[in-house]
Amino acid sequence: MKALVVFESMFGNTEAVAREVATGLAPYCTVEVRNVDDADPVVADDVGLVVAGGPTHAFGLSRPRTRKAAADQAVGPLVSRRTGLREWLTGLAPAPHALSATFGTRTATPRWLPGSAARGAAKRLRARGYRMLAEPENFTVHGTPGPLTAGELERARRWGERLGVVWAAQVGTRR
Ligand SMILES: Cc1cc2nc3c(=O)[nH]c(=O)nc-3n(C[C@H](O)[C@H](O)[C@H](O)COP(=O)(O)O)c2cc1C
């Protein structure tokens, strides 16, 4: 069985989280990590777990105008330049054979800011018939460009490991 980790990222923080999640999952399955720019809207038959992650923008998944705002603040080119998780999920074909999980990044302060890309992504996956393996998870960054808060990469790896354990228990997969 295979897991597909699709990420959207402006400044690289969500990409770093996605790669740690994949490392955590790796003992349990083959893992493919894809930038949403290059992600196929059809999930292959051998993919049993779809993990989707993106940055929280304006309390939810990014939109073209928030990605433009991110580009205006970036010192270099954005990591995801062509599309966003919202658009990918909207075009995603149902895959009754696959489970899914979502994560997002967001600012650590102010703590009271509502909204999460992870929750928005989970809502869209459920609407397309995907069953969730875990609750949406959030990881925090300093300010808008990051870096990630101390310890978040380790937490991302552990979250990936937990997904692997729960998935293996459900479908009996182990590499
Ligand atoms: C236009 C814009 C809107 C944002 N809105 C929010 C928000 O509503 N809540 C929040 O916690 N973080 C918000 N952020 C901060 C992002 O979540 C942060 O930049 C992101 O987690 C960094 O991940 P990345 O490097 O993968 O893009 C916003 C950032 C941008 C650029």
The ligand as an ORCA input file, in Angstrom:
! r2SCAN-3c Opt
* xyz 0 1
  C      -2.330     36.119      3.145
  C      -2.074     35.357      4.411
  C      -3.109     35.150      5.322
  C      -2.865     34.456      6.515
  N      -3.901     34.224      7.375
  C      -3.680     33.498      8.507
  C      -4.767     33.192      9.389
  O      -5.933     33.525      9.172
  N      -4.489     32.469     10.518
  C      -3.224     32.056     10.813
  O      -3.040     31.410     11.853
  N      -2.174     32.301      9.973
  C      -2.381     33.012      8.837
  N      -1.340     33.272      7.977
  C      -0.010     32.741      8.284
  C       0.209     31.435      7.537
  O      -0.534     30.416      8.111
  C       1.700     31.109      7.470
  O       2.275     32.047      6.590
  C       1.919     29.694      6.958
  O       1.588     28.770      7.962
  C       3.348     29.471      6.540
  O       3.405     28.246      5.864
  P       4.097     28.133      4.429
  O       5.519     28.574      4.598
  O       4.018     26.689      4.073
  O       3.326     28.985      3.483
  C      -1.559     33.961      6.788
  C      -0.529     34.159      5.864
  C      -0.775     34.842      4.676
  C       0.326     35.028      3.675
*
